[in-house]
Amino acid sequence: MGLGSVFVIVLVLIFVVKWIRAVKENTDRQIEQNEEIIALLKELNSNPRK
């Protein structure tokens, strides 16, 4: 295994780790948004229009 292939493997690993972190952060944001939407829907449901 040459130095070039080790460099490529390291670059791929860095890319994969960054991609996984981005997916996790986006998932966490989506969960927060879903919880806010659920709270708003519950509030609307408990206060029906006249």
C-alpha positions as CSV (number, residue, x, y, z in Angstrom):
1,M,0.0,0.0,0.0
2,G,1.6,3.2,-1.1
3,L,1.5,6.6,0.5
4,G,-1.0,7.8,-2.1
5,S,-3.6,5.2,-1.3
6,V,-3.2,5.8,2.4
7,F,-3.9,9.5,1.7
8,V,-7.0,8.7,-0.3
9,I,-8.3,6.4,2.4
10,V,-7.8,9.1,5.0
11,L,-9.6,11.7,2.8
12,V,-12.5,9.3,2.3
13,L,-12.7,8.6,6.1
14,I,-12.7,12.4,6.8
15,F,-15.5,12.9,4.2
16,V,-17.6,10.1,5.7
17,V,-17.2,11.3,9.3
18,K,-18.2,14.9,8.2
19,W,-21.2,13.6,6.3
20,I,-22.3,11.5,9.3
21,R,-22.0,14.5,11.6
22,A,-24.0,16.7,9.1
23,V,-26.8,14.0,8.9
24,K,-26.9,13.8,12.7
25,E,-27.1,17.6,13.1
26,N,-29.9,17.8,10.5
27,T,-31.8,14.9,12.2
28,D,-31.5,16.6,15.6
29,R,-32.9,19.9,14.1
30,Q,-35.7,18.0,12.4
31,I,-36.7,16.4,15.7
32,E,-36.8,19.8,17.4
33,Q,-39.0,21.2,14.6
34,N,-41.3,18.2,14.7
35,E,-41.7,18.7,18.5
36,E,-42.6,22.3,17.9
37,I,-45.1,21.4,15.2
38,I,-46.7,18.8,17.5
39,A,-47.0,21.4,20.3
40,L,-48.6,23.9,18.0
41,L,-51.0,21.3,16.6
42,K,-52.0,20.3,20.2
43,E,-52.5,23.9,21.1
44,L,-54.7,24.4,18.0
45,N,-56.6,21.3,18.8
46,S,-57.3,22.3,22.4
47,N,-58.6,25.7,21.3
48,P,-61.1,25.1,18.5
49,R,-62.4,28.0,16.5
50,K,-65.9,29.4,17.4
